[in-house]
Amino acid sequence: MDEKRIIISGGGTGGHIFPAISIANALRRLEPSVKIVFVGAVGRMEMTRVPEAGYDIKGLPVAGFIRKKLSPKNIIVLLKLIRSMMLARKILKDFSPDAVVGVGGYASGPVLKEAQRKGIPTVIQEQNSYAGVTNRLLATRAQRICVAYDGMEKYFPAESIIKTGNPVRYSFDNLDGMKEQALIHFGLDNKSPVILVLGGSLGAGTINDSLARNINLITDAGVQMLWQTGSNYYESVRAVADKAAWRGVHVMGFITSMEMAYAAADIIISRAGAGTISELALVGKPVILVPSPNVAEDHQTHNAMALVEKNAAILVRDAEAYQRLVPEALALVTDDERCKRLSAEIKKLAARNADISIAGEILKLIKK
């Protein structure tokens, strides 16, 4: 059997890179002889994360246009795009792929565009409920568009859409059975409820500030908190927590044992990135989402609203967080009925084995 050759392109953020690596791993499980090369943007995090995962990567000098205002910097961006298109053409010629997969981000544009010009089958993986500009522009000539949300016909040709869900890191199959072990792992007790706070690896300033300003409300309520601050905020939050002197507040810059953290939690406060939401659906705990306002096209608010409209999560807007976040969390953590309802509804949105589903669609497309 001929060796199958696949390019996976895109990146820029963990929300793009992790699904890309998951798809590559799934392709290898289904087709061990497959040859995979990644294409990313020079200077972005995929250039280190992808090799760490064991894959080759080629870099393009592509960058994003400044959309909010006319800027002379866009001339440089345009020149980089032209250069990237030329390099993408060379990569396609040298590697001769059977299919090209785009996961969003700057680098996916030139590679998929050139592949479509050459008649090479292309697959798009859209993580968000509001499709990104690059994916929307490429969609009309893509053979498959793998999505995680209903209603994506607003952005893509309906005949090309397949609902697969987003790839996630773990299966989260036995969280209830892990709870006692998880509480011990983090030094928590089993008498008071636990709020897990997630703001991403760098942290979410609004979430951290909202909790820090209201730390006395949390300590007075006797609620435990497992608080991932992000690396940028750890020292300042640690000082606030130490001053509060409540042993139930556990501050960490970054949580590496995410399965343990999810198992320990009774409710979760989180940003609303697409990958995180896919994980939260599998976890099935009650969630308060605080979407970041600082992402392209307000993706996170659209992601959060897709859950809120199904009564699967609570939304606290970033601008309202200082006043609403802590009171909302303290009210929820003691409301067993509401917690059960939220948990039941978010579980309905869980998509397991999304990586295998997407990899299977890519291989079927090649064989076809």
HELIX and SHEET records of a PDB file:
HELIX    1   1 GLY A   14  LEU A   30  1                                  17    
HELIX    2   2 GLU A   46  GLU A   52  1                                   7    
HELIX    3   3 LYS A   73  PHE A   95  1                                  23    
HELIX    4   4 SER A  108  LYS A  118  1                                  11    
HELIX    5   5 VAL A  133  LEU A  138  1                                   6    
HELIX    6   6 ALA A  139  ARG A  141  5                                   3    
HELIX    7   7 MET A  152  LYS A  154  5                                   3    
HELIX    8   8 ALA A  158  SER A  160  5                                   3    
HELIX    9   9 LEU A  175  HIS A  185  1                                  11    
HELIX   10  10 GLY A  205  ARG A  213  1                                   9    
HELIX   11  11 ILE A  215  ALA A  221  1                                   7    
HELIX   12  12 TYR A  234  ALA A  244  1                                  11    
HELIX   13  13 MET A  258  ALA A  264  1                                   7    
HELIX   14  14 ALA A  274  VAL A  283  1                                  10    
HELIX   15  15 ALA A  296  ASP A  298  5                                   3    
HELIX   16  16 HIS A  299  VAL A  308  1                                  10    
HELIX   17  17 ASP A  318  GLU A  320  5                                   3    
HELIX   18  18 ALA A  321  VAL A  333  1                                  13    
HELIX   19  19 ASP A  336  LYS A  347  1                                  12    
HELIX   20  20 ALA A  354  LYS A  367  1                                  14    
SHEET    1   A 7 ASP A  56  LEU A  60  0                                        
SHEET    2   A 7 LYS A  35  ALA A  41  1                                        
SHEET    3   A 7 ARG A   5  SER A   9  1                                        
SHEET    4   A 7 ALA A  99  GLY A 102  1                                        
SHEET    5   A 7 THR A 122  GLU A 126  1                                        
SHEET    6   A 7 ARG A 144  VAL A 147  1                                        
SHEET    7   A 7 ILE A 161  LYS A 163  1                                        
SHEET    1   B 6 VAL A 249  MET A 252  0                                        
SHEET    2   B 6 GLN A 224  GLN A 228  1                                        
SHEET    3   B 6 VAL A 194  LEU A 198  1                                        
SHEET    4   B 6 ILE A 267  SER A 270  1                                        
SHEET    5   B 6 VAL A 287  LEU A 289  1                                        
SHEET    6   B 6 ILE A 314  LEU A 315  1                                        
END                                                                             
